Amino acid sequence: MNEYFRSRFNRQPLEVINGDYYFGSDNDGDNFDKNDVDLWLNGVFKDRWDKAFKVEDDLLSCFFTDVLDVFDENPTPFMEIACGPGMGLTPIILSKHPDIVCLATDACSLLIKSWRQYINSNLKEFNIDLASFSVMDIPIKDNSLDLVTSFIGISSTRAGEQGKFKALDEVYRVLKKGGRFITVENEWTNFEDIQEVFRLWGRPVWTGMKEETSWHEKIDRSGFTIEKADKTFFRYLTRTDNDLGEQADKYGIKIGMKFTLLILRK
């Protein structure tokens, strides 16, 4: 663990494995298994990093240019929360600024262990620290980071609307005064269609899919100042996205997703 991040933790991890910190947060993360690990190590991780070096080919490239502008202005260490199998915005940022130290985090310990295995074999040129903890309980000192990044990390919390509020509060807490949170978040645009897919599927609607408040309302409540929130991107869920996408395709129902780039300042 790089000294920059090591000195900013506010409590001891339950485990330290290969220099990475684990805080026992698996109950707050996605339920992955060995089959997922095989997919990650045999293509998914590599594809995400390869794609980062061809930003112009990405459907969300209009977002990434703004993200990189922030790091061009201030190439400082950053923490990526809820990094997932794509490692969030980290590959995009390091493709332009490979010397920046970063801390990639996720609640799922299996994912973090898999990322460490892949990084040690394939990404040795980058300074990537790893830690496993929940975005709703970030073990970092108050007012200690300049930049936090995420790609759907708040949207994908498993505790519904209150989990999103808690995660935003935690990000706000760990940022220094004037620090920035750069994130791309999504929201569902047609909840009635989602309900119909779940009805036909015979399952209850996933927790947190119905938004009670807008992102602007969430941000206002958390205390952030919005620097940018005017870039959006819309697409339909596809059968290859997840189980819901597969079911929506099966029943011929389109489910829309709206992505928004948020650059927020404390």
N, C-alpha and C positions, 0 to 999 in steps of 0.2 A: 504494500500500500504506500503510495506516494505521501510524503510528509505533508503536502498541502492539504490533502483530504484526511489523513490519519489524525491530524491535530484538531480537526473540526467535529469529530464524533463526540457526542455528549454522554455516551455510555459504552460499556464493553460489549462486544458481540458474544453470542453464545458459543460460536465456533469461529476459528480462523483456519481456512483451508487454502493452501497455496497462496497465502498472503491476502486472500479475500475474506470479507467479513459477512457472517451469517447471523441473523437476528431471530430466526425461528418464525418466519412470517408466512409459511406455506398456506395456512388457512385463509389468507387474504389474497391469494394468487390463483392463477388458472391451474387446472388439474391436468398436467401433462404426464406422459409416461414414456417408456423406452422406445415405443414406436415413433413418438415425436422427436426424441433425441436422434434416432437414426435419420429421420428426414432433415433435421437441422444440420447434422454433421456431413450429410451426403448431398448437399445442394442448397438448402434454404439459406444458411448463413452466407455462403459464397455468392449466391445470386444477389442478395441484398447489398453486399459490399461492392460487387461489380457494377450494380445499377447506380450506386452513389457517384461513380466516376463518369456517369453519362446523364447528368441532371437534366439536360435538355430533352431527353427522351421520356422523362417521367411526367405523368398526367398532372402532378402537383408541382411542376417545375416553377410555376409562378410564385408559389410559396417559398421555395427553397432559395431563390435569389434574394428575397428579403431577409431570410435567416442568415445567409452568408454575409449580407451587408452589415449586420450587427457585429459579426465576428471580424470582419475587415476593419471595422472601427475600433473594436476592443477585443483582441485575441486572447482572452483570459480563460483560465480553467473553468469547466462547467460540470454540472451534475445532470445526468439524464435519468428521469424517473420512469418506472414501469416500462423498461426498454423493450421487452418482448423479444420474439425471435428475429425481428428486424433491427433491433437496437435503436429504434426511434430515429431521431435526427442526427445521432452521432456519426454514422457513415458519411452523411452529406457534409457535415462540418469538418471532419478530419480529412475528407478528400481535398479540401481547399486549404486547411490549416493542420497539417499532419503532426506538428510539434506540440500542439495544445494538450495538456494533461486533462483527462476526463474521468469521471466516475460514473459508470453505467450500473443501474440498479433495477431490481425487479423483486417482487414478493416471492416468486417461485425459485427455490434453491436449486432444483434440477436444471432449470434454464441457465442460471448463473454458472453452475459447474460445467455445463456444456459450452457456454461461451468461453470460459477459461481454457478449456481443452482446445477449442478452435483458435483462439487468440494466440496461445503458445505455439501452435503449429503453423499458423498462417498470417498473423498480423503482428509480428514481433516489432515492426518498425513504429508502431503506435504506442503511446503512453496511456493505456486503458486499465484503470482500476475497476474492480467489481465489488458489489455488495448486494446482499439479499435482505430487503426489508419492505414493509408496506408503505405506500404513499400516504396512508392515513396515520402513520406513526413513524415519522422520519427521525432517525437517531442522530441528528446533526444539531449543533449549537445554534441558538438564536443569532440572527444578524451576522452570519459568517460566510455566506457565499455571494458572489457577484452575478452568477448566471445559473439558471436552471432551465432545462429543456425537456420537451416531451412530444411524443406523437401518439395522440389518443390515450395518454396515460391517465388523465382525469376521467375521461368518458368511460373508460373500461373498469373503473373500480367496481367491486362486487357488493357494495353496500348501498346501492341506490342513490337517491338524491342527497341524503345526508352524508354518504361517503364522499361525494364530489365536493360538498362544502368543506368537509374535514380535510380532504387532500389539498384544496386551495388554501385553507388556513395554514396548513403545515408548510407549503411552499412559501407563503408570505412570511411566515415566522423565521425560516432559515436564511432568507435573503437579507443582505445588507440594505440599509436605506439607499434608495436609488438603484438597487439591483433589479435585474430583469428576469421575467419568466417568459420564455418563447415556446409556444406550443401550437400544435394543430389539433383541434378537437372536432368531434363530429356529433351530429344529432339526427334522429330519425324524423322524416318529414311527413309520414302518413301512418299514424299509430293504429288507425282502424284496420288498415290492410295487414299490419303486423298481427293484430289480435285475430284476424281471420285465418292467417297462416297457422298460428298456434292452435286455434280451434280445430282446424282440419288435421293438424299434426297430432292432436290429442295430448298436448302438454300445456302447462301454465306458462304465461308470458314471463320471460326472463326479468329478474329484478332490475329496476333502474332504467328500463327502456322508455317509459313514459316520463317526459320531462315536465316537472311542475313549474320550473322557472327557466327563463332564457339564460344564455351564457352571460349576457350583459348584466342581468340581475345577480347572477352568482358572483361575477367579478366585483360589482359594486359592493355587495355584502362582505366580500373578503378584504376590501380595502385597497385593491390595486387600482392604479391609474392606467387607462387604456392608451397605448401609443399607436396601435394599429389593430383594426378588426374589420377592415373593409374588403379583404380578399376572401372569396369563398369559391368552393368547387362542389358540383353536384354530380352524383352518379347513382346508378341502381346497384343494389346488392346482387352478386352473381353466385352461381351454384358452387364455385370454387372458393368463395370467401370463408364460409363456415357452414355449420349444420342448418342454420336458419335460411341461408341463401339456397342451399340444396332443396329444402322443403318449399320455399317460395317458387323456385323454378319448377318443381314437380307439380304444383297446383296452378301455375300460370299467373302468379300474383307478383307485381313489381313493388319492391320496397326501396324507397329512396333514402339516400344519405347525403347530408350537407356537411361539408368540411369547412372550417373557418380557421384562418391563421390569426393567432392572438399574440401580440407583443405587448406585455404588461410590465409596468414599473412599480416598484414599492415606494 
